[in-house]
Amino acid sequence: MYNYTEFDAGFVAERNIQFRHQVERRIAGHLTEDEFKPLRLMNGLYLQLHAYMLRVAIPYGTLDAAKMRQLAFIADRWDKGYGHFTTRQNIQYNWPKLSDVPDMLDALAKVDMHAIQTSGNTIRNVTADHFAGAAADEVADPRPVAELLRQWSTDHPEFQFLPRKFKIAVTGSENDRAVIKAHDIGLQIVERNGEIGYRVIVGGGLGRTPMIGKVINDFVAQEDLLPYVEAVVSVWNLLGRRDNKYKARIKITVHEHGIDDIRARVEERFNIIRPSFGGIDQKLFAEIKAAFAAPEFRDTPTALYETAYKTDPIFRSWADTNLAEHRAPGYAIVQISLKAHGETPGDASAEQMRVMADLAERYGHDELRISHEQNVILPHVHKSDLPAIHGILKKHGLATANIGLISDIIACPGMDYCALATARSIPIAQEIATRFDELKLEHEIGDMKIKISGCINACGHHHVGHIGILGLDRAGVENYQITLGGDHTENARVGDRTGPGFSADDIVPAIERIVYAYLDLRSSADETFAQTYQRLGLAPFKSALYDEAQAYAAQ
C-alpha cells in the first residue's frame, strides 16, 4: 500500500488550512453560497437535499485497518454513525455540519486520506479492480499504475477546469471487474511478447447519453502510458464542448469527431509531449510498485475450512457465494456483502467498519478493498481462517450470502439524499431484496445484476445492469423505467429499454414477472439470465412484462 511522503502530507495539510479559512469566511457571511460552491467542490463537499455531504477518496479502493477505523471514528464523531460506500470506491458522509468539515479533513489527513478531486470538473478518484493483487486471472496488479495516475492528476495545473468531470479506471485482467468500458478512459493491462503494456479505451460513460468506450490504442508500452493519457486528456480539454454541459464529456467528443480523428490528434500531441517526461515517471513508478509488494503468504493446511464446508450448510452457502479464487494456493478472496436484505445498499455502520478493520488486521494481511459494487473485500485470507471470519461477520450483520445474486443491488442514494435525484432508489432496492428473500428464489435465479439510479445521471449504473431501473419524475409522480440485457464486464453493452415505466407500487411486481419469465425460458438451470437474454432477446421478456400485467388488470 502506498504511504504518504513528506510532500504528500504537506500538500494535504496546506489544502486543509486553506479550506478551513474558506469555511470560516462562509459561516461569517463573507462568502455567498455561489462564491463558496467552487471552493467546497474542490474539497469534495456537496450541498444535498437536507445537509452537506462529504465525499472522501479511497484511491483504487484500497484501505488498511487504520484507515477504516478512522472512517468509523469520523462517522461516529461528526455524522450519524455510518458511511455510504459508492460505485466510485469512495465513502460519503451524508450529515456533516459545515463547521465540522475542516476537522473531518484533518482527521482524514492523519491516516493519509483526503477529499481532494472527488468532485468538480477535474480528474476524479482513479478506480481499479477490487481483486487487484489477489486475483488468479490477473496479468499484473493495476494499483501501482492507478497510484501513478493519482499522483500525476492531483492538482495538475492544466486539468483543474476541464469541460466536465473525468473518470479513469484500470484493470489487470481480461475479466473486467472495473467497468473500464464505461469510463472516460479505461485501461487494461495486457502482455504482448513478454512485455507489459496497456490497452487504452476512451469515450465510455453512462448518464443521459450512455456509450461504450472505443479502443484508441491496443498496446501502449509501460513507459509511454503517462504521456499518452495526458495527450488524451489534453486533446479533449481543447475540443470538449463548454457551451453545453450535457455534451461536454469525452464520449460526446469522440462521437462527434470519430475515433480515428481523435486517435490522430492524440498521437500528434503524444509525440510532442513524450520527450518532456524524460523517464521521471518511470523512476517514480518503480518506487510506487515497491510499495505494493505482495504479502508473505502462509503455506499451512486448510483442514479447518474443509471440515466447516462439509459440516456447516450456512457456512457452505456463504463460501459458495461470497468467496473468489485467489492466486495463492490455500487462500481465498472474501467478499463482504453490505446488502443485507432490507438494508441500504452500500451503507456500513461505524461498528461494522471497525469489525472489518479488525478482521483485516488479524486475518487479512491488513488489507481491505472497496468494490464498485458497494461491498467490502478482504483480498488475502487463508482458508483455515474462513470459519472464524464467517462467525464474526454473522454476529455483526455482515455474513449475507448474496454476492452476485438478485439482492446484491447497486443503488445510488436517490431522492432520500441527492439534490439531483428525481425518484427514490433505496426503498426500491430494499423492497426487491426483501421480496426475493421471501420467495427463496435467489440461489435458483443465480447470477443477476440489478442496478438502480434515481435520475438520468446514472450513478447506479442502471444502463449496464442485467436489469436496470431508472427512476424519473412524471408530473410529480415517481416512475421507473426498466432496461434489460446490460453488461458491465469485458462484454459491455447498454441495456434495451423495455417500454413505459412503472409506478413505485408496480415496479417490484414487474421485476417478478421478468424473473419468472427467465426461469421459464432458460434452457437449463446453468443458463444465466444474461445468457438467456442474449439467446432470445427482448421480445419474450417484454411480453411477460406488459402482456401479463394487462391480463392481470383485466381480471
N, C-alpha and C positions, 0 to 999 in steps of 0.2 A: 504494500500500500504506500502511496506517495505521502510524504510528510512535508509540511511547510518548511521552506528555508527562511533565513532571517529576512530576506527580501519579501517573501510572501507575507510573513507575519506583519512586517512594517507597512506594506501596501494596504492590507485589510484594516489594520488599526487606524491608518490615516483616513481611509474612506469612512470608517465608523465615526471618527471625530467630526468629519465634515457633515455627515448626516445628522448627528446629534445636534449640531448647531442649526441645521436647516429645520429640524423638528421643533426646536425651541422657538425659532422665528415664526413657524406656522402657528404654534399654540398661542404665541403672544399677539398674533394678528398682523405681523409684519409681512407675511406672505399670504396671498389668497390661495384657495384650493387649486385654481387653474395654474398659478405660479408654482405651487408645490408639487403638482402632479408629475411633471417630468423628472423632478428630483427624487421623489419617492419610487417611481418606476425603475430608476437606475439602481435602486437598492431592494428590489423585489417586493415592494409594498403596494398593494392594490386597495381600492375602496370598493367593497362589495355591497350587497343589499343592506346588511344590518350592521356591519362593522368593517374595520380594516382587515386585510388578510395578508400575512407574510409568507412568501414562498421561499423556501430555503433550498439551495442547490445541494444535491448529493451527486457529485460528478460520477458519471458512468455507473451510478447505483451502488457504489462501494462504501461500506461503513465498517468500523470496528466497534468493539463494545463500548469504549469511552465515548465515541460519537453518539451511539444510540442512547446511552444513559443521559447524555446531555440533552438530546432531543426530548427525552422523557421529563427531565428536570424543567425544561422550558415550558412544556405542556402543562405541568403542574403549577409552576410559578406564575406564568403570565397568560395562560389560556384556560381552557375548561377541562384540562386533564386528558386530552387526546390530540392526535395529529392525523392528517389525511395524506396518505401516500398516493402519488399521481402517476399517470401514464408517462410522464417525463422523468421518472425516477427522482422526483423531488418530494419534499414534505411541505404541507401547507398548514398554517395555524390560522383558524378562521375567526378568532375573537380577541386579538390583542388590542390594548389601548394604545393610542398613538404615543402617549408619553412613555410607554414601556418599551417601545420598539428599539431604541438605541441600546437599552440594557440587554435585550434579547440578542442583538447583533454582537455585543461584547461577549456574551456567554457563548455564542457560536464560535467566535474567534479563539476562545480558549482551547477548543478542540479542532482547530484548523478547518472551520466551516464558515460559510458566508451566504449572502443572498444576492450577490452581485450578478447582473445579467440573467436573472431569472424572469425578467420582464423587459419590455421596451423593444425598439427596433434595432436589435443587435443580435449577435450570435449567442444563442441560448445554451443552457446546460447540455454538454455533449453526452449522449446516451450510448449504451453498449449492451450486448448480450448479457443477460443476468446470470448465465452459467460461465461467464468468462474466467479462464484459468482453471476450470474444472471439467468442462465438457469433453466427453470421449471423442466427439466428432470435430474437434477444434484444430484448425491449421496452426493458429498462434493466438495467444492471449490478446484481445483487442484493447485492453485497458491502457497499456503504455502509449499507444497512438492516440487514444482518447484524451489522455493526460497531456500529451504534446499539443493537441489541438486546443485543449482548455487553456494552457499557458499562452499559446500564440494568440488566441482570440480575446483573452481577458484584457479589457481596456485598450484594444487595438485602435490606434487613432483614426484609421480610415473607416472602421466598421462600427462606430458607435451611433451613427444616424443613418442606418440603411433604409431602403424603401419600406421594408416591413421586417418582422422578426425572421430569424434564420435558424434552422434546426439541422443538426448533423447527428447521424447515428452510425455505429461501427459494429460489425460482427466478424468473428474469426472462423465462422463455419459456413458450409454450404446450406445448412438448415438455418434459415433466418429466424432468429428469436428476438431481433431488434427492430423489426418492421422497417428495414432500411429503404424499401421502395416507396414508402410514404413520407419521406423526408426531403428537405431541400437538397441536401447531399447525403447519400448513403454510401458507405464504404464497406466492401467485403474483402477481407484478407484472403489472398489466393497464392498458390505456389505454382511457378512455371519453370521447368527445367532446373529445379532445386533452388530457385530464387524466390524470396518472399516479395510480394507486391500487393497492389490494391486494384480491385475493380471499382470504378467510380460511377455512381448513378446520380443523376441530377433531375430536378423538376418534379419530384414527388410531393404529395401533400393532399390533405383531406379538405375540411371546411366546405364552403358553399360550392366550390368547383373541384371535386376530387379528381386527382390524376395519379397514375402510377409512374414512377420515375423511369427515365431512359438511361441506358448506358452511354456515357460520353467518352469513356476510355476503359478498355477491357483490362489493361495492365499498366499501372503506373509504378515505377520502381520505388522502393522504400525511400531512397534519398531524394526523390523528386516529389513526394506526396505533399509536403507543406507548401512549396511554391505553386504546385498545381491547384491545391484547394484555394490558396489565396488568389490565384488567377481566376478561378470560377467566381468567387465572391466579388472580386474587383469588376469583372465584366458585367455581372448582374447589377452591381451598385451603380454603374453608369447607365445601363439600359433599362433597369427596372422602373416601372411607372410610379410616379409620385402624385399624379393627378387624381388617382382613384385607388384607395387602399384595398378595395376588393379585387383589384387587378395588379397588385404590386408584387405578389410573391413570385419567386423564380419560376414556378411551374407555369405561370401565365407568360412570362418572358420566353421560356423555351417553346411554349405552344405558338406564340405569335411569330417568333423568328425561325423556328425549326431547329432540331438538334444539330444538324450539320453546320448551320451558320454559327450557333453558339460554340460548337466544338472548334471551329476555325478561329473564332475570336479568342477563345481560351488558350489555344495553342500559341497564338501570336503573343498574348500577354505573358504566358508562361515562359516563353523564350526570352522575353525582356527582363523579367524579374528573377529568373532562376539564378543567374550569376551572383546576385546580391546576397543570397543566403550563405554562400561560401562554406557550407558544411557545418555551420554553427549549430543548426537544428539537429544534425546527426550526433554531434557530441552531447547535446542535451538529451536526445533520445536514448542514447546509450546509458546515461545516468538514470533516466527515468525507468528504463527496463530493469535495471538492477534493483529498484525498489519494489518490483513486482515478482521477485523470485518466488517459486513455489514453496509452500511449507514442507517440512520434513515429514513425509507420510509414514505411518506406522505399518509394520508388517506383522500383524498379530491375528490370531484365529477369529472367525466370525460366528462361532457356535452359538453365542447368546442370541444373535439375530435370527439364525436359522431355527432355533428352538421356539422363539417367540412367534416367528412366522407360521410355524406348523401348529402351534397350540392356541394362539390367541386370534380369533377371527376379526376382532376390531382392529388390532394392530396390523393384521394381514391386509385388510381393506385399505387402511391408511398407507401402508407401504406400497401396495399396488398402484395407488392413485397419486401419491404425493412425492414419491422418490423418482429421481432420474439417474441415468447411468453416469458414473464418474470415470475419469481417465485412469485413475489409480486403482489397482486391484484391492478389494476389500473395503472400498469407500463408496459412498453414495452422496448425491446432491439432495438435500432436503428442501422441499418447497412448503413453507408455512402459509396456510390459507388465511387471509384476512377477510374471508367471505362466509363466516358462519351464517347459517340460514336465518334470514330476517334481520341481519345486521347491515350496517352501511358499508358497501364495498370500499376497501382501502383504508378504513379507519383502524387505528390501534390506540388503545389506552396507554397512559404513561406506565401503568403496571405491566402491561403486555410488552412494551418496549424494553423495560428492564429485564423481564424474563428472557426475551430473545437475546439481549446483550449477555446475560449470564450464560445462556446455552452456547453462544458463540465463543465466549472466553473459556468455558470449561471443556467443550466438546468439539468446537469448530475452528481451531487454529486462529481464533479472534477475527473471523471474517464474516460479514453479512453483506447481502446484496438486496436491493430493491428492484423488483421486476416491473416492466412497463405494464404488466397485468395487475398491478396493485397488490402484489403479495411480497413476502419476505423470504429470502433464500439463505440457508446455511450451506455454502458451496462445498465444504470439505468435512464430511463426517464419516468416521469409521463405523462400519456396520454393527460392530459389537456395542456401540453406544446408542443405537437407534431405539431399543426398547426403553431405556431410561429417558431419552429425549421425548419420546411419544407420551410417556407417563406424565412428564412435566407439562407438556403442551396441553394435554387433556384437562389438567387442573385449572388452566387459565383461558379456556375457550379458544385455543389455537390449533386444535387437532382435527378440524373438519376435513374429512377425506373427500375433497371435491375438486382438486386441481384438474382443469381441463373439462370439467363437466358443466351441465347447464346452469348450475348456481354459482359458478366461478365467473361472475359477470363483471365486465368493466363498465363503470358508470361515472360520469362526471358529477360534480356537486349539484348541477342543475339549479332550479329556481329556489331551492332551500337556502342557497348561499349566493349564487352568482348573479351579478347585475346584468349580465348579457343574456342569461337564460330566458327562454320563452315557455318552458314547461319543466315539471319535476322529473328527475331521473332516479333519485334514491328510492322513493317509495315504490316505483315500478320494479326496480331491481329486487327490492325486498319481497314484494308480492310474488314475483316469478320464482325466486329461490324457495320461498315458503311453500308455494303451491306444488312444485315438483318434488319437494321433500315429502309433502303429504301423500303424493301419488306413488312414492317409492319407485320412480322411474329413472332416476339419474344414471345409474350404472347400466341399465338396459339401453338408454339413449346413447351413452358413450360420449365420444369427443364432440363437444358442442360449444361454440364460442358465441355468446350473446354480448353485444356491446351497445351501450345506451348513451346518447347525447341529448342534452336538454336544450340545444339550439343548433343552428346551422354551422357553428364554428367547429363542431365535431370533436371536441376534446375527449369524448368517449369512444372515438374510432369506429363509430357505427358503420361507416361505409365498408369496412373490411371485416365485419363480423359475419359468421355463418348466418346468424340472424342479427340484423342491425335495426335499432329502434331510434327514431329521431323525433323528439318532442317539439311541437310547434304551437303557436297561438293561432287559433281560428276564431276570430270575432270574440275574443275574451275567454275562449274555452280551450283547454289543453287537448291537442290532437296528436296522435302518434303514428307516424309513417313507418312502414316496415320495408326493409330491403333483405334480400336473400342471396346466398351464394358468394358473399365476400370472402376474401382470403388475405391474411396479413403476413403470410410466410414468403418463402422464395418464389412461390407461385402466385404472388399477389394479384388480386383483382378487386375491382369495386363491385359491390353487390347490386342486384337488379331491384328496382323499386316495384313493389307488388301492385300498387293501386291506391285507392283512397285510404286515408288514415282511420284510426280508431280512437274512441274516447278513452279516458283513463279507466273507466269501468269495463271496457270491452277489450283492452289490449292483452290482458292475461289469457282470457279465453281464446283470443286469436292465436297467441303463441301455442296454446294447447293444440289447436287444430293443425297447425304446421307440424308439430312434433308427432301427433298421431298419424298424420299423413306419411311422414317419413318412416315410422315404424311399420306401416302397411306396405310401403313402396320399396323398401330396401331389399336387395337381392339375397342378403344373408345377414346374420347377426354381426358379422365382422365388417360390413359395409358402413362407413361413417356417413353422417349427414352430408358432408362436403362431397363425398364420392357419389352419393345418390343424386344430389343436385346436379353435379357435373354430368352424370349419365342421362338424366331425364329433363333437366332444365326447369324453367319457372312454371310452365303450364299446369302440371298436376297440383302443385302447391298453391297456386293462385286459385284454382278451382276449389280446393279444400278450404281455403281461407275465406272466400267470398260466397261461393255457391252454398256451402254447408251453413254459413251464417244466415243466408237468406231463407234457406229451407227451415231452419230452426225458428226464425222470426215469423214465418208464415203459419206455424203450427198454433 
